[in-house]
Amino acid sequence: MLVHFGTDLIDAEWDAADVCVGTFDGVHLGHQEVILTAVRRAQSAERPCVLVTFDRHPAAVLAPHKKPPAVATLEQNLSVFRSHGVPVCVVLHFDEALASVTAQRFLDEILVGRLRATEAVVGHDFAMGKGREGTAEWLSGHIQTTVVPAFQVGGRRVSSSEIRKAVSEGDVETAASLLGRPFAIQGVVVPGQKLGRQIGFPTINLARSADQVSPADGIYAALCRTPFGTFKAAVSHGVRPAVSGTKRTLEAYLLDYPGRSLYGQTVELMLHKRLREERDFPSIDDLRVQIARDVEQVAGVPMSETPA
């Protein structure tokens, strides 16, 4: 997938294109329907599909006090775009200047002028331009537009806000059903207190984006994708009261990991199931016994990197 940050360096070598525009936070099943519709229509017309998105949630500029945490990082979103066959992605820097651009100017200068758009595919709740004036209905009056209706799973409308709510409550299974894949956290492995190795369960500690929604504190069954392969993992998120922790951390014990150092490496935790809440223990021995039980439970949870 060809990725452009901004439009200044785009010199479109095509006469016409299909575009889809949106924040696409998390690229859930509803977003995927919009994207796949655009890709299919472009392919049938033998035109490129150009996906236009933003480097941050618009609320970060328009209403910082109301900005929701991200479901996924930009890198994770780009990876999903790529896996769904998007050939060109344009990432726009959302700032006050872009927020002040009218819908008509956005259409004329960016979508048509720069990207040669002749057709658009958008979601039912789409809006662009200053004051969200460029609704799907408005866009339909200016360019051929396909409006994709709301996507539902089991009678429940799929939305980024529903996914945030599920993750924050620890209901990662519901989040996965709305995303079409496990909720995942990317992070860089950094040194910790190394207490895990003292009790026989060495863990990796992750530094992660502070912008991404946090799962409820507790123990999770997960898959950990590393540069050296993917492994089942028992994941702990919380303040670790059993070892007098004061700072919320994210750490994982990788089952059957061969032992190669992961310090400084980027890994991704795909949370499949919350096993229990975080709790204190009378002694380190009691904690060790419980961790062994957690690891045994993780080993028995069926998990996959791909959607079911």
C-alpha positions as CSV (number, residue, x, y, z in Angstrom):
1,M,0.0,0.0,0.0
2,L,1.3,3.4,-1.0
3,V,1.0,5.8,2.0
4,H,1.1,9.6,1.6
5,F,1.3,11.9,4.6
6,G,-0.5,15.0,3.3
7,T,-1.3,15.8,-0.3
8,D,1.5,18.3,-1.3
9,L,3.7,15.6,-2.9
10,I,0.9,13.8,-4.6
11,D,1.0,13.9,-8.4
12,A,-1.8,11.6,-9.4
13,E,-0.9,9.5,-12.4
14,W,-4.6,8.5,-12.9
15,D,-7.5,10.3,-14.4
16,A,-10.2,9.1,-12.1
17,A,-10.3,7.4,-8.6
18,D,-12.8,6.1,-6.1
19,V,-12.3,7.7,-2.6
20,C,-13.4,6.8,0.9
21,V,-13.0,9.3,3.7
22,G,-13.1,8.8,7.4
23,T,-11.4,8.7,10.8
24,F,-11.8,4.9,10.8
25,D,-10.7,4.6,14.5
26,G,-10.0,0.9,15.0
27,V,-11.2,0.0,11.5
28,H,-14.1,-2.0,12.9
29,L,-16.6,-4.1,10.8
30,G,-18.6,-1.1,9.8
31,H,-15.5,0.7,8.6
32,Q,-14.4,-2.4,6.8
33,E,-17.7,-2.5,4.9
34,V,-17.1,1.0,3.7
35,I,-13.6,0.3,2.7
36,L,-14.3,-3.0,0.9
37,T,-17.2,-1.4,-1.0
38,A,-14.8,1.3,-2.2
39,V,-12.1,-1.2,-3.1
40,R,-14.6,-3.4,-5.0
41,R,-16.2,-0.5,-6.9
42,A,-12.8,0.8,-7.9
43,Q,-11.6,-2.5,-9.1
44,S,-14.7,-3.1,-11.2
45,A,-14.2,0.3,-12.8
46,E,-10.4,-0.3,-13.2
47,R,-9.6,2.7,-11.1
48,P,-7.4,3.1,-8.0
49,C,-9.1,3.3,-4.6
50,V,-7.8,6.1,-2.4
51,L,-8.5,6.0,1.3
52,V,-8.3,9.4,3.1
53,T,-7.9,9.5,6.9
54,F,-6.4,11.6,9.6
55,D,-3.4,11.4,11.9
56,R,-5.6,12.0,15.0
57,H,-9.2,12.1,16.0
58,P,-10.7,15.4,14.9
59,A,-11.9,16.0,18.5
60,A,-8.3,16.4,19.5
61,V,-8.5,19.8,17.8
62,L,-12.2,20.6,17.9
63,A,-13.0,19.6,21.5
64,P,-9.9,18.3,23.3
65,H,-11.8,17.8,26.6
66,K,-14.2,15.4,24.8
67,K,-11.6,13.5,22.8
68,P,-12.1,9.8,23.2
69,P,-9.1,7.4,23.5
70,A,-8.2,5.7,20.3
71,V,-9.2,2.1,19.7
72,A,-6.0,1.5,17.7
73,T,-2.8,3.3,16.8
74,L,-2.4,4.8,13.3
75,E,0.1,2.1,12.5
76,Q,-2.5,-0.6,13.4
77,N,-5.1,1.1,11.3
78,L,-2.8,1.3,8.3
79,S,-2.1,-2.4,8.7
80,V,-5.8,-3.2,8.5
81,F,-6.3,-0.9,5.5
82,R,-3.5,-2.8,3.7
83,S,-5.0,-6.2,4.5
84,H,-8.3,-5.1,3.0
85,G,-6.7,-4.3,-0.4
86,V,-6.4,-0.5,-0.2
87,P,-3.8,0.5,-2.8
88,V,-3.4,4.2,-1.8
89,C,-3.8,5.8,1.6
90,V,-3.6,9.5,2.3
91,V,-3.1,10.6,5.9
92,L,-4.0,14.2,6.5
93,H,-2.6,16.2,9.5
94,F,-5.8,17.3,11.3
95,D,-5.1,20.8,12.8
96,E,-7.0,24.1,13.1
97,A,-6.2,24.9,9.5
98,L,-7.8,21.7,8.2
99,A,-10.7,22.1,10.6
100,S,-11.5,25.5,9.1
101,V,-11.7,24.1,5.5
102,T,-15.2,24.1,4.1
103,A,-16.8,21.0,2.7
104,Q,-16.9,22.5,-0.8
105,R,-13.2,23.4,-0.6
106,F,-12.2,20.0,0.7
107,L,-14.1,18.4,-2.1
108,D,-12.8,20.7,-4.8
109,E,-9.1,21.1,-3.7
110,I,-8.3,17.7,-2.1
111,L,-10.7,15.0,-3.3
112,V,-11.2,16.2,-6.9
113,G,-8.3,18.5,-7.4
114,R,-5.5,16.4,-5.9
115,L,-6.9,12.9,-5.9
116,R,-9.0,13.0,-9.1
117,A,-12.0,11.6,-7.3
118,T,-15.0,10.8,-9.5
119,E,-16.8,8.6,-7.0
120,A,-17.0,8.5,-3.2
121,V,-18.0,5.8,-0.8
122,V,-18.8,6.9,2.8
123,G,-20.6,5.6,5.9
124,H,-24.1,6.6,6.9
125,D,-22.9,9.0,9.6
126,F,-20.2,10.7,7.4
127,A,-19.5,14.4,7.6
128,M,-16.6,16.5,6.4
129,G,-15.6,20.1,6.3
130,K,-16.0,23.0,8.8
131,G,-18.9,22.4,11.1
132,R,-19.5,19.0,9.6
133,E,-21.5,20.6,6.9
134,G,-20.5,18.1,4.2
135,T,-22.9,15.3,5.1
136,A,-23.3,12.1,3.1
137,E,-26.5,13.7,1.6
138,W,-24.6,16.9,0.7
139,L,-21.7,14.9,-0.9
140,S,-24.2,12.9,-3.0
141,G,-25.4,16.2,-4.5
142,H,-21.8,17.0,-5.7
143,I,-20.2,13.7,-6.7
144,Q,-21.4,10.2,-7.4
145,T,-21.6,8.7,-3.9
146,T,-22.4,5.4,-2.4
147,V,-23.6,5.6,1.2
148,V,-23.0,2.4,3.3
149,P,-25.7,1.9,6.0
150,A,-24.9,1.2,9.6
151,F,-23.4,-2.2,10.3
152,Q,-24.9,-4.5,13.0
153,V,-23.7,-7.5,14.8
154,G,-26.4,-9.5,16.6
155,G,-28.7,-6.4,16.4
156,R,-26.1,-4.2,17.9
157,R,-24.8,-1.3,15.8
158,V,-21.0,-1.4,15.4
159,S,-19.2,1.8,16.5
160,S,-15.9,2.8,17.9
161,S,-17.6,4.1,21.1
162,E,-19.1,0.7,21.7
163,I,-15.7,-0.9,21.3
164,R,-14.1,1.6,23.7
165,K,-16.8,0.8,26.3
166,A,-16.3,-3.0,26.0
167,V,-12.5,-2.8,26.2
168,S,-12.6,-0.4,29.3
169,E,-14.9,-2.9,31.0
170,G,-12.7,-5.9,30.2
171,D,-15.1,-7.4,27.7
172,V,-12.6,-8.0,25.0
173,E,-14.7,-10.8,23.5
174,T,-17.4,-8.3,22.6
175,A,-14.8,-5.9,21.3
176,A,-13.5,-8.6,19.0
177,S,-16.9,-9.3,17.7
178,L,-17.3,-5.7,16.7
179,L,-13.8,-5.3,15.3
180,G,-13.7,-8.6,13.4
181,R,-10.4,-9.4,15.1
182,P,-9.0,-9.3,18.7
183,F,-8.4,-6.0,20.3
184,A,-4.7,-5.4,20.2
185,I,-2.1,-3.3,22.0
186,Q,1.2,-2.5,20.5
187,G,4.2,-1.6,22.7
188,V,7.9,-1.5,23.0
189,V,9.5,-4.0,25.5
190,V,11.3,-2.1,28.3
191,P,13.1,-3.2,31.5
192,G,10.9,-3.7,34.5
193,Q,11.5,-4.6,38.1
194,K,12.3,-8.2,37.1
195,L,10.2,-9.6,39.9
196,G,8.6,-12.1,37.5
197,R,11.8,-14.0,37.0
198,Q,12.3,-14.2,40.8
199,I,9.1,-16.2,41.1
200,G,9.6,-18.3,38.1
201,F,7.5,-16.4,35.5
202,P,9.6,-13.9,33.7
203,T,7.5,-11.2,32.0
204,I,8.0,-8.6,29.4
205,N,7.0,-5.0,30.3
206,L,5.4,-2.8,27.6
207,A,5.6,0.9,27.0
208,R,2.5,1.7,25.0
209,S,0.7,4.7,23.6
210,A,-1.1,6.8,26.2
211,D,-3.7,7.7,23.6
212,Q,-5.1,4.2,23.2
213,V,-8.0,2.9,25.3
214,S,-6.9,0.8,28.3
215,P,-8.5,-2.5,29.1
216,A,-10.0,-3.0,32.6
217,D,-7.4,-4.1,35.2
218,G,-7.1,-7.8,35.3
219,I,-5.5,-10.9,33.8
220,Y,-6.1,-11.8,30.2
221,A,-5.4,-14.7,27.8
222,A,-3.7,-13.3,24.8
223,L,-1.5,-13.9,21.8
224,C,1.8,-12.0,21.6
225,R,3.1,-11.3,18.2
226,T,6.9,-10.8,18.3
227,P,9.6,-10.5,15.7
228,F,10.5,-14.1,16.4
229,G,7.0,-15.6,16.2
230,T,3.6,-15.5,17.9
231,F,3.1,-17.1,21.4
232,K,0.3,-17.5,23.9
233,A,0.6,-15.1,26.8
234,A,-0.8,-14.5,30.2
235,V,-1.2,-10.7,30.4
236,S,-1.5,-8.5,33.5
237,H,-2.8,-5.0,33.4
238,G,-3.0,-3.0,36.6
239,V,-1.1,-1.7,39.6
240,R,0.1,-5.1,40.9
241,P,-1.0,-4.8,44.6
242,A,0.6,-8.1,45.4
243,V,4.1,-6.6,45.0
244,S,3.2,-3.2,46.4
245,G,2.9,-1.6,42.9
246,T,1.9,2.0,42.6
247,K,2.0,2.6,38.8
248,R,-0.3,0.9,36.3
249,T,1.7,-1.5,34.1
250,L,1.1,-3.8,31.2
251,E,3.2,-7.0,31.3
252,A,3.0,-10.5,29.8
253,Y,4.3,-13.9,30.4
254,L,4.9,-15.7,27.1
255,L,4.2,-19.5,27.1
256,D,6.8,-21.7,25.4
257,Y,8.9,-18.7,24.5
258,P,12.5,-19.8,23.6
259,G,14.1,-17.0,25.6
260,R,15.6,-14.6,23.0
261,S,15.8,-11.1,24.4
262,L,12.9,-8.8,23.4
263,Y,14.2,-5.6,25.0
264,G,13.7,-2.7,22.6
265,Q,11.5,-4.8,20.3
266,T,8.0,-3.9,19.3
267,V,5.4,-6.5,20.1
268,E,1.6,-6.7,19.9
269,L,-0.7,-8.2,22.5
270,M,-4.0,-9.5,21.1
271,L,-6.4,-9.9,24.0
272,H,-8.8,-12.8,23.7
273,K,-10.4,-13.3,27.1
274,R,-10.4,-11.7,30.5
275,L,-9.7,-14.5,33.0
276,R,-10.1,-12.6,36.3
277,E,-9.9,-9.3,38.1
278,E,-6.7,-8.0,39.6
279,R,-6.4,-8.8,43.3
280,D,-3.9,-8.8,46.2
281,F,-2.4,-12.0,47.7
282,P,-1.2,-12.7,51.3
283,S,2.2,-13.8,50.1
284,I,4.5,-14.2,47.1
285,D,4.0,-17.9,47.4
286,D,0.2,-17.5,47.0
287,L,0.8,-15.2,44.0
288,R,3.1,-17.8,42.4
289,V,0.4,-20.5,42.8
290,Q,-2.2,-18.2,41.2
291,I,0.0,-17.3,38.3
292,A,0.6,-21.0,37.6
293,R,-3.2,-21.4,37.5
294,D,-3.5,-18.5,35.2
295,V,-0.9,-19.8,32.8
296,E,-2.6,-23.2,32.8
297,Q,-5.9,-21.6,32.0
298,V,-4.3,-19.5,29.2
299,A,-2.8,-22.7,27.6
300,G,-6.4,-24.1,27.3
301,V,-7.9,-21.0,25.6
302,P,-8.3,-21.4,21.8
303,M,-6.8,-18.4,20.1
304,S,-6.1,-17.2,16.6
305,E,-4.4,-14.2,15.1
306,T,-7.1,-14.0,12.3
307,P,-10.8,-13.4,12.6
308,A,-13.0,-16.4,13.4
